[in-house]
């Protein structure tokens, strides 16, 4: 598997270098520098994704996991998860303060973010984009990825909140830690390590304390809410697993662009975003722009860049930084205060972050 992926990476890299090779001589324009930056990012992520697939297939750890690659992956994952947390608070303001329907918001930001991803792919990895579009046999995989890793992530979480509450939905989502751990161990034909067991325990406990304040009675679990919450956990686990193989072939920008645009288009007939367009002031448009560009495009790009460098298990655990940032931004913007259980939850997640490094 890793050899085949590596050949694809090499082929894509050569094709992209052909397009950007003219910039090597003399002074380069800003456009050429941006193109070179995007191209190098795509090549590196393809190679890292291929190596991660190889690492997770064997029971022993690969010596190719360099400190630089590990640190880059950790930082990307933490930043991506943190931006998701901020994005949750921004989305709540848009839905409650400007009465934007959740599915309308999801549909619009998926389509626009998908177009931004594809624009970056066209600049930095044009050959890989063309290959991805031509590869008809990959179309079913694009559809599966779009439905499970984009559409279901958003819809399941929204309905989980609807049937329960935000705290319960967050705790249920954290079950994805166990799902990813089972997948990684089965794929690598090994038992979980002591660090993985301790890390999952710390992450789950930290999120539970942040989401519920340690009050078990705050968990509301009607059957539909439980089922939607588990579906959300499943989709979040898929997000850390399914796209890696495609990214190894075509790169982060290409895969995210295709799947986000496809997911948004699938929602369009049901949402019809051209109807009931919300009335926004300057602040509202700024928040909408933030949730599309920073909270969706940048956050997903960084998180998947982290996944392909540090693997599914580490990325999933580090992704629990999301409720931490959601809590912090809620305090900053609503005037709430941290409780003692919040501080304990923060501490557990921070310890886990150092542990998985």
N, C-alpha and C positions, 0 to 999 in steps of 0.2 A: 504493500500500500504506500509506504513512504517513498519507495523508489519511483513509483509511477507519479506520485504527487510532485516529487522533486524534478522529474523530467518536465512536467507541465509548468512548474515554476520557472525552470530554465528557459523553456520555449517562450513563455510570456515575457520574461525579462529581456530576452534578446529582441523580441518584437517591439517592446516599449523603448528600448535603447535606440533602436533604429529611428524611432520618431523624434527622440530628444537629442540625438547625437550631434546635431548641428550646433548645439549651444556650447560645445566644449571649447571652441576656440575664441580667444579674445574676450572682451567685456560682454556680459549677457544682460538682456533687458529684464525688467521685473517679471514680465510674463514668462520668460524662459526659466527664471529662477523658481517661480511657483510651480511650473510644470516639472522641473527637476525634483523639487521637494516632494510633490505628490507621487512622482514616479518611484523615487527611492523608498518612500513609505510603503507603497504597494508591494514592491519587491521584497522588502524586509518582512512584511506581514505574511506574504505567501510562504516564504522560507520558514518562518517561525511556526506557522500553522502546520506545515508538513512535518516539522520536527516534533511538534506536540502530539500529532497523531501517532508518530512512531513511539514516542515516550510512553503514551497511555496504552499501547498495545502490548508492551512487555512488562514483566513483573518487576524488573530491576530498573532503577533510576538511570537515566542517560547522563553521561558526562558532558553532553552538549549544553546543559542548562547553565550557561555562564552567569556570573554575578550581574553583568550589565543587562543581559536579557531578562533576568529575574527582576531586577530593580525597575526596569522600564515597564515590565508587565504589571508589577504591583502598583506603581504610580498611575498607570493608565486605568487600571481597574478601580482604584480608589477614587480617582477624579470622576470617572464615568458614573460610579455609584453615587458619589456626592452630588453630582449634577442631577441625577434622577431624583434624589431627595429634595433638592431645591425646586425641581420641576413639578414635583407633587404639590408643593405649597403654592406655586404660581398657578397651576391648573385649578386648584381649589378656589383661588381668588377669581379666576375667570369664570368658573362655573357658578359660584355663589354671588359674586359681586356684579357680574355682567350677564348672568343667566344664560351662559353658553351650554348647550346640551353636550353631555360627555361624548356621545358617539360622533357628533358634529366635529368636536375638537379633535378626536382621535383620527377621523377620516382626513381632515384638512392637513394636520401636521404630518401624517404618513405620506400623503401625496407630495407635499412641498418638500419634506425632508428627503423623500425618494428622488425627487428631481435634483436636489442639491448633491446627493451622493453620486448620481449618474453624471452630473456636470463635472465633478471632481474626477470621476473615472475616465471621462472623455479626455480630460486634460492630462492626467498622470498615468493612466494605464489603458490607452485606447485599444491596443491590440487584444488585451485580456477581455475588454468589454465586447469587442466584435466576436471573439471566440465564444464568449458566454452566450451571446444572442444566437450565434450559428449552431450551438450545441443543443439540438432539439431533444436529445435523450436526457438532458438535464432539466427539462421543463417540469416534469412531475416533481422533481426535488425542489425546484423553485417554489412550486405551489405548496408543497408540504411545509417548507421553511416559512413561507409567508403566513400560512394559516396558523401554525403552531408557535412560531417565534415572534410574530408581530401582532396579528389579529387577536389570537387567543390571549396573549399577554395582557392586552389592553381591555378586552371585553370581559374576560373572566374576573379580573381584579375589580372592575366597576360593578359587576353583578355581585361579587363577593361582599363588597362594601354595602350594596343595596340591601342584601338579605341579612347582614350581620352588622358590623361597624368597622371603622378603619383599623382599630387595634386588632380585632379578631382576624380581619383579612390579612394584616401584616404578619401575624403569627402563623396563620395557615400557609402563607406564601413561603415562609422559612422552611417548610417541610421539603422544599426543593433541595436543601442540603443533603438530606438522607437519600433522595432519589439519585442525585449526582454521585454520591459516594458509592451507592450500590452499582451504578453503571461503570464507574471507573474501576472498581474492584473486579467486576465480572469481565470487563474488557481486558484488564491486565492479568486476569487469573491469579489474583492475590487477595490476601486479607487486608482490611484497613489497618493502617499504622496507628500507633499510639497517639501521635501528633494529630492525625486526622480525626480520631475519635474525640480527643480533648477539644480540638478546634471547633468541630460541629456542636459539641455540647455548650461551649462558651458562646458561640454565635447565636444558637437557639435561645439560650437563657438570656442573653443580652437583649435580643429583639423582643422577647416576651416581656421583660421588665419595662422596656421603653414603650411598648404598645399597650400594656395593661396596667402599668404602675404596680405590678405584683398582686393585683386584685383578681383572683380567679373568677369571681362572680361577674366581672365585666365582659367575659367571653360569652357571646351570644352565638349558639350553634344550631339553628334550625337546619333541617336536612338540605334544602336547596343551597343555603349558605355554605354548609360543609362541602357539598359537591362542587360548587363554584370555586371555593377556596382551594380545594385539592386540584382542580383543573388549572387554576392559576399557578400553583406550585409546579405542576407538571410542565406547563408552558415555559416557566422560568428555567426549569432544568433543561428543557429542550434548547433554550436560547444559548446555554453554555456548552452544548454538545453538537447539535445538528449542523450549524453553519460552518464549523471548523473545516470540514472536508471541502466544502465549496470555496472557502476562503483560501485554502491551500492551492486551489487551481486558478482562481480568478482574482483574488484580492478582496480586501474589506470593502472598499468603495463600490465595487461592482456588485457584490452579493447583497449588501445592504440596499443599494439603489434599486435593484430588481425586486427584492422582496418587499421593501417598503412601498414602492409604487404599486406593485401587484396587490398588496393588502388594501391600500387605500382605494384602488379601483374596484376591488371586490365589495367594499363597504358602500361605495358611491350609490348604487341603485337603491339601497335601503335607507341611506342617510339623506341623499339628495341635498348636498351642502349649499347649492345655489338658492335653496329656499330657506326662509327664516334666517337670513344672515344677521348676526347680532349687531346691535348698535354700539359701537365702541368709540371712546374718546381717545385722546393721544396716549394716555396711560394704558388703556386697554389694548391699543394696537402694539404698544411697546411690549406688554406682557405676552401677547400672542406671538410676536416676533421672537421673543426670548424662548418660549416653550417649543417653537418649531426649530430654530437654529441651534440654540444652546442645549435646551432640555431634551431634544430628540436627536438631531443630527450629530452634534458634538458628543453627547453622552453615549449614544450607541456606538459611535466610531471608537471612542476611547475604551469602552467596556470590551468590545470585541477585539480591539488591539491588545488588551490585557489577556483575554482568554487564549488567544493564539500564542502568547508568550509564556504563560505560567500554567496553563491547563485548566480544565473544567472545574476541578475540585477547589483549587486555591481561589480561582476567580469567583466562584459561587460564595465561598466564605467571606471574601473581601467585599463582595457586593452588599453585605449586610450593613455597610456604611450608609446605605440609603436611608433607613429609618433614623439614623443618628442625625443626618443633615436635615431631614424633614422635621425632626423635633427642634433642632437649633433654629431653623428659619421660622418655625411657628412661634417660638419664644421671641425672636427678634421682631417679627412683624405683628404679633398680637399682644405683646406685653405679658405673656404668661411667664411663669418662673419654673426653674428646674426643681424637681423633687429629689429626695434621697435615692429613690429607686432609679430615677433617670441617671444619676451619677454612677450608680452601680452598673447599670446597663451599658453606659459609655465605657466604663473601665473594662468590662468583660470583652466587649468587641475590640477595644484597643489591644488588649492582651492577645486575643485571637489573631489580630493583624500581624503582630510581631512573631507569633508562633508559626504562622504559615509561610513566612519568609524563609 
